[in-house]
Amino acid sequence: MIERFFPDLTEKRIRRGVFHELERLIIAVGDYIDPHNESAKHFIWSAKAYNILEKLSALRPRSINLYLCIALH
């Protein structure tokens, strides 16, 4: 999942290295991504669009109210 990919990239490759040049950082990221892509699993979307839209419509009034509370104070 993408939620884990960037933290893993940061922890396993970027923080463990010392990069004096941008080119070396780009190469290190590429070296991490290439094997990851070879064993990648396809994402299968399981949520129905109408369920997502229902949840978003339920959140919208709260988001607007929160924004108004912050903006008015």
N, C-alpha and C positions, 0 to 999 in steps of 0.2 A: 504494500500500500504506500501511497505517496506520503502519508503522514509519518511513516517510518523511514522513508528513503533519505530525506535530507538530514535528519538527525544522525542516521547511520553513516552517511557520507562525511558529515562533519566530524563525528567521533572517530571513525575508523581510518580516515585518510587525511583530512585537513589538519586536525589537531595533532596528529602524530608526525607531521612533516614540518620542515623548515623551508620556506620558499623565498629565496632572495630575488627571484624574477617572476613576473606574471606568467611567462611561458611555462615555467616549471610547475606552477600551480595548475594551469590548464591541462598539462600533460598528466599530472597526478589525478585530477578529477576524471579525465578520460580513461586512465588506467583502472579506475574504480568502476566506472560506468560500463565499460565494454564487457567484462565477465558477468556483471549483473544482468545486462541485456541478453546475454546468451542463455541464461537460465530463467528468464522472466516468465511470469504466469499472466495469462490474459485476464483482465478484469471483466467480470460478468455483472452487469447492472441488474440488481434484484428488486429495487424499489420501483413502484409504479408512479408515473408522473402525477396522477391525481392525488396520491398520498403526500407527495412532496409539496404540491401546491396547497393542499389543505393545511399542512403544518406551517408553511410560510404565511398563509393568510391569518392563522391564529397568532403568529408572532408579530405581524405588522402593527396592530394597534398598540401593543406593549412597547414596541420600538419607538413609535411616534410619541407616546406618552413620556418615555424616558428622555427622548431628545428634547421635548418641550420643558420638562422639569429642569434639565441641565441648562438649556438656553435661557430660561427665565430667571435663573438664580445667579 
